[in-house]
Amino acid sequence: MSVEPDTYRPTPPAKTFFGPPVDADKWGRLKLGIFWIIVVGIGLLIVSSVMSNPRFQWPVVGRYLLDPTVLSGFITTLWLTVVIMIIGVVLGIALALMSLSTSQPLRAFSTAYLWFFRGTPVLVQLIFWYNLAALYPTYSIGIPLTDIVLAQGSFNDLITPYTAALLGLGLNEAAYMAEIVRAGLESVPRGQRDATAALGLNRWQTMRLVVLPQAMRFIVPPTGNQTIGMLKGTSIVSIVALSDLLYSVQTIYSRTFQTIPLLLVACFWYLVATTVLSLLQRYIEQHYSRGYAAR
């Protein structure tokens, strides 16, 4: 009984226009190298054009990069981002727990909150809070059914640009953080809660020791994105004359008429802050992803 010879034939090497045939791996590396040469070449041309264009006024950029007014606005932007995200995270967690509660009034309140703050533009909310004194000129806080007044005053004194920015952006951010936290909590399998109940843990212990540590792996990435987005989104507070980074450079170029270089200064500091936040986000993601196999 005869056996047919092995009919396997290797794949012929690819042909090129520049020389003798090469194998597929070498041809792939050659194409990749050509691609990177083209990309780097285009990038160098763009950088050369930008750096050599005198209309960018790079000496002006360097002069205002560490200007006290600009640095003060940058610090204000960072402060606003931190405080607004704290407000958003705290209220977002509370709203997420309300939406998962068995109490119908709590779920209704959470649904109505998300419906309103996610359904109206944040700019409108910011302007609304800034002009709240038009609706309520004065306020008075006291003990009901008595004549005792604990505090009273004018809303014009209470609603400053800082207060309007914190209320407008913080309450809006809470609506989005609520959905992020809710999705993270619901990503933990129901069996985890059942197992902790069998071990005798109460709901708070289950949430703190079991659910939240597992949910953080799903909560941290979108929260980091929201933080970076909020850092850039704080530029909207310039509409209420709050001296953030953008408003600070606007103040300068409205006087010097050097618009482009001052905007480049603002872009530089925004890029510095977003780069640091991105690195911090990656570190936190790696921390909460320990013990999970890479997919």
GINORZI-V859935 format. One record per residue. RES is the residue in one letter. PSI is psi as a letter, one per 40 degrees, with the letter a starting at -180 (none if undefined). Layout:
# GINORZI-V859935
res=(RES/RES)
psi=(PSI/PSI)
This chain:
# GINORZI-V859935
res=(M/S/V/E/P/D/T/Y/R/P/T/P/P/A/K/T/F/F/G/P/P/V/D/A/D/K/W/G/R/L/K/L/G/I/F/W/I/I/V/V/G/I/G/L/L/I/V/S/S/V/M/S/N/P/R/F/Q/W/P/V/V/G/R/Y/L/L/D/P/T/V/L/S/G/F/I/T/T/L/W/L/T/V/V/I/M/I/I/G/V/V/L/G/I/A/L/A/L/M/S/L/S/T/S/Q/P/L/R/A/F/S/T/A/Y/L/W/F/F/R/G/T/P/V/L/V/Q/L/I/F/W/Y/N/L/A/A/L/Y/P/T/Y/S/I/G/I/P/L/T/D/I/V/L/A/Q/G/S/F/N/D/L/I/T/P/Y/T/A/A/L/L/G/L/G/L/N/E/A/A/Y/M/A/E/I/V/R/A/G/L/E/S/V/P/R/G/Q/R/D/A/T/A/A/L/G/L/N/R/W/Q/T/M/R/L/V/V/L/P/Q/A/M/R/F/I/V/P/P/T/G/N/Q/T/I/G/M/L/K/G/T/S/I/V/S/I/V/A/L/S/D/L/L/Y/S/V/Q/T/I/Y/S/R/T/F/Q/T/I/P/L/L/L/V/A/C/F/W/Y/L/V/A/T/T/V/L/S/L/L/Q/R/Y/I/E/Q/H/Y/S/R/G/Y/A/A/R)
psi=(h/i/h/h/i/h/e/h/h/i/h/i/i/i/i/i/e/e/a/i/i/i/i/d/d/d/d/d/d/d/d/d/d/d/d/d/d/d/d/d/d/d/d/d/d/d/d/d/d/d/d/e/h/e/e/d/f/d/d/d/d/d/d/e/d/f/h/d/d/d/d/d/d/d/d/d/d/d/d/d/d/d/d/d/d/d/d/d/d/d/d/d/d/d/d/d/d/d/d/e/i/e/h/d/d/d/d/d/d/d/d/d/d/d/d/d/d/e/e/i/i/d/d/d/d/d/d/d/d/d/f/d/d/d/d/g/d/i/i/h/h/a/h/i/e/i/e/h/h/d/i/i/a/h/d/d/d/d/g/i/d/d/d/d/d/d/d/d/d/d/d/d/d/d/d/d/d/d/d/d/d/d/d/d/d/e/e/h/i/d/d/d/d/d/d/d/d/d/e/e/i/i/d/d/d/d/d/d/d/d/d/d/d/d/d/d/d/e/d/d/d/d/d/d/d/d/d/d/d/d/d/d/e/e/e/e/e/e/d/f/f/h/g/a/d/d/d/d/d/d/d/d/e/e/d/e/f/g/d/d/d/d/d/d/d/d/d/d/d/d/d/d/d/d/d/d/d/d/d/d/d/d/d/d/d/d/d/e/e/h/e/h/i/h/none)
